[in-house]
Amino acid sequence: MPRITRNASIRWEGNLARGSGHISAANGAFAELAFSLATRIAPKEGATSPEELLAGAHGACFTMSLAGELTALGRPPERLEVTCRIVMDEVEGQGHQIVGSQLTVRIAAPDLDEETLATGLERADEGCPFSALLKRAGADVDVAAEHV
């Protein structure tokens, strides 16, 4: 696989407490996503947070990794539904840190047995660059799955 680079631009106006910003993808996939300290602390309709974007990125990366692993194991999925919950908490002496990512997976795949599912989930987690990044940073990555 070739080296992959992606770009986003961020604009911020004001101080931390009362300021706000916007995030845009260089390729136009999304533009002017609003974010602020308030949206980081409590969800607000129409705005996002860095943690929500990380949840989307980790969830999407894991989903692609799992689709590839199940296919390689001869059980290609018909459908994968993944949610990702990023947890940030106060870590003594380090301030607020990302401490965990919790992936919940619903899998529709014909003839998928528990052993193949477990193998696919383990390989998907090992092969997901976002899981690796989070683990290297000291965060826990937990995966729960249900075959539907």
Secondary structure, DSSP 8 states (H G I E B T S, - for coil): -------EEEEEES-TTT-EEEEEETTSSS--EEE-HHHHHS--TTEE-HHHHHHHHHHHHHHHHHHHHHHHTT---SEEEEEEEEEEEEETTTEEEEEEEEEEEEEE-TT--HHHHHHHHHHHHHH-HHHHHHHHTT-EEEEEEEE-
